[in-house]
Amino acid sequence: MNSCIGHSFSENLQSMKKPYQFRGSRCMVSATLSARGVGRRPTALLATTLIERQYACPVPHAVPSSIASKPRLSYVGQAVAGGGDGISPDKTTYGSRLEEATGGVLRPPPISRPDIDFETKLGVQFVEGREGILITELNELFEKVGFPRRDPDRLRVALENTYHIIWVRATKQSRLARQGQILGFARATSDGALSATVWDVAVNPAWQRSGLGRALMERLTKKLVEDGIPTITLYAEPQVVGLYEKLGYVRDPDGIRGMAFQRRKKEKTGLLTRAA
């Protein structure tokens, strides 16, 4: 038996009540085991054999949660967001507070810690643009923070078509990182004139709570504001909404959440196995 297939089944067999999905470079395969079949060795071997026969060993990943569960936030500046106190403006006063605080012009967020401080104290450097990013290493970072592993070719194209990228790399070898390693990442897509959306903000778990996440967002948002883009949005995990609010982002007054169209891959005949 292929070791990685066996490992994934042994860890998840007892809890299989829904289709278990494998994401590989060529396909997504679903193997369903009914509650009656759990624990029966022939059933597990049959499902494993079918997958093993048709596809190279994939790495299992949880299917990413939809942005429909994530609140939408927009950047309005710290003066409007309550001076960083995390309080979203009331819908009825949102427009007037924005006009009063900024005179109708969006202001960039202040940079709370200069680059030199990060370089001398943490041994890290902020880099703009995709030059120097290794796709495999970026995928490793995404996996560490719970993001799905992206198809390398598609991820490469995504970076090429991204409006602005900022990332963090280690400038020296340490017990927490190798020299040149990607420690943090953030990017924004945009039309360059009217709106921009922030995506894929990630910091290596070993480097979280060191200020890298805030620093990435300050620098990325500052770039977008200085380019004259008036609408900057993002979709945040509920547990990190407070961080973005302190940076000058506010939740949509109407409570709007994201919506996404996702094409579902058709299951191939013969690859869906059910226990008898």
N, C-alpha and C positions, 0 to 999 in steps of 0.2 A: 504493500500500500504506500502511496505517496505520502511522505511524512507530513507535509503541511496540510493536505486534505484531512488526514487522520486526526491531526491536532485540532483543527477547527471543529470537526465533528465531535471529538471527545469533550471539548469544552462547552458545546452548545446543544448536544443531543438531548439532554434531560430537560431543557427549557424550550424545546421547539414546539410552539403552538401556532406559529405563523411561518410563512415561507422564509427560509434562510437564504440570503442572497450573497453571491460571490461576485465581486467586481474584478475583472481581469482586463488585460489590454485588448482582448478581442471580443469579449462577450460578458453578459451577466446571466448566470445560471441560477435557477431556483430549484431547490429540492425540498419537498414538503413531506413531513412525517406526521401521521396522525397520532393522537394521544395513545391510541391502542398499540401503535407500532414502536413507541419509544422503549428503548432497552432491548429490542430484539436485534441481535447481531446481524441476521441475514438482511434485514431492511436497511440498516446502516451501510452494510457492505454493498448492497445493490445500488443505493443512491451514490455512494462514493465511486463505484466502478463506472457508472454512467458518466459522471462528471470527468473522471480520470481518463476515460476512453476518448472523449470528444475534445477535451481542452487541456492545454498546459496548466500546470499548477498555479491557480490564482491566489492572491492575498485577500482574505476576507475583510470587508469593511462595512460598518454600519451605513445604511442609506442616510444621507444628510437630511436634516429636518428642513421643512419648507420654510421659505421666508414669510409665509402666511402667518406664522406664529410669532414673528418678530415685529416689534413696534418700529415705525418709521420716525427718524429724527432728522431735523433740519438745523443747519448752522445759522445762528442769528447773532453771535457774539456774546461775550460774557456779560456785558452791560445789560443786554436784554434778557438773558437767561437768569438774571437775579444775582449777578456778581459771582457766579460759580457755586451758588448754594444748592444747585440741583432742583430748583423749583421751576416748573414749566409755566409760562405765562398763560393766564386765562384766555379763552377764545375771544371774549368780547374786547379785551384790551391788547391783544397781540399786535395788531397793526399799528396802533397809536404808540405803543412802547418802542416798537422797532423804529418808527419815524423819529421819535423823540431822542432815542439813544444814539442813533447813527446818522441822522439827517438824511435817511434814505440810501446811505452808502454803507455797505458791509465793511466791517473792520477786521483785520486779521487777528488771530489770537496772539497773545504775547508768548515768547519763548521762555519758559520758566527756568531752563538750565541750558547754558551754552554748550556747543559741541566739544569745546576744549575740556569742559568738566567731565564729560563722559569718557573722553579719550584718556585723560590722566588718572581718573579714579576707577574706571571700570575696564579700560582697555578695549573700547568699542568705537566704531566709526560709522557715521551716517553716510549713506551713498545714494545718489539720485540716478535714476535710469536703470535699465535692465542689464547693462554691460557688466559682466562678471558674475551674474547669477547662474548657478548650475541648477538645471531643472530637477534633477534627482534629489539634490539637497533641499530645494524648496519644497518638494513633495514630502520629504522627511519632516520638515518643520510643520507642514500642514497636518500630517498624521499625528504629531506629538500634541497638537492642540485640539485634536478631534475633528479636523476638517477631512473631507474625503480626499483620497489620492486621485489626482487628475491624470488623464491621459497625457503623456509627455508631449506629443505633437500638438495637441489642442492647447495645452498650457503654454507652450512656446508661442503659438499664434496669439493667444490671449495677451501675453506680455507685450508682443509686438504691436498690438492694437490698443494698448492701455495708454491713457492720456498722460498720467504721471505715476511714477513708482519711486518709493523710498524704502530703503532697507538698511539693516544694521549688520555689520560684520565684526568679528573679533580681530583685533589688531595684533594679538599675541597669543601664544599658547598658554593654557591654564588648565586647571583640573576641571573646569566647567565647559571649556570649548577649545577647539583646535584653531590655529591661526587661519583667518580667512573664512571661518564658518559663518553661515547665515544665522543670526540670532533673532532677528525680527523683520517684519515685512508689512507693507501696506501699499495699496494702489487705488487709483481713482480712474473711472471711465468718464468721458465728457465729450460734448460737442464743441468744447472750446469757447463757447459764447454764452449760453443760457443756463446750462445745468451740468452738474457733476454728481457722481455717486461713488462713495467710498466702499471698497470691497477688501476682503481677505486680510484684515488686520490680525496679525499673529505674532506672538512673542514666545520664544522657547521657554517652557515651564521652569527651567533652572534659572532663568533670568527675569522671571516675572517679579513684580514688586520692587524692581530696581529703577523704575521711572522710564523704561524704554517704550512702553505702550503709549504713555502720555506724550512723550517726546516725538514719537512717530506721527501721532495725530496732530500735534501742534504744527509740525513742519509741513505735513501734507495739506492741512487746511489752510495754512498761511500761503502756500504756493497757489492754491486754487483761488483764494480771495484776491491775491495780488494780480492774478491773471484776469480779474474782472468778472469772474463767474458769479452771478448773483444767487443761484440756488444750489446748495450743497446738501446732499442727503445721504443717509446710510440706514441700514436695517440692523439693529443690534440685538444680541442675545439679551433677554430680560435681566440677567444677573449683572450685566455691565452697563446698563443704561445710565446709572449714576455717574460713572466715569465720564461719559460723553456729555452729560448735562453740565458737569463742572468745566468742561472745555468750551461751553457756549452753544451746545446743541440742545434742542428742545423737542420733546415729543409732539407729534402732530396734534393740534388742539381738538381735532375730530376723532382722535384715536385710530387713525388709519394705519392698517398693517399692510404688509407686502402681499402681492399676488404674483403667481408665476405659472407660466405654461410649461409643463415638462412632458416631453414625449416619452411614453412608456414603451420599452422594448418588448416585442412579442416573444413569448416563451416558445422555444423550439419544440416540435413534436418529439416525444420520447424522452425529454429531459425532466419531465415532471413526474416524480415517483411518489406514490402514496402507499401507505401500509395497508395490507389487506385486512 
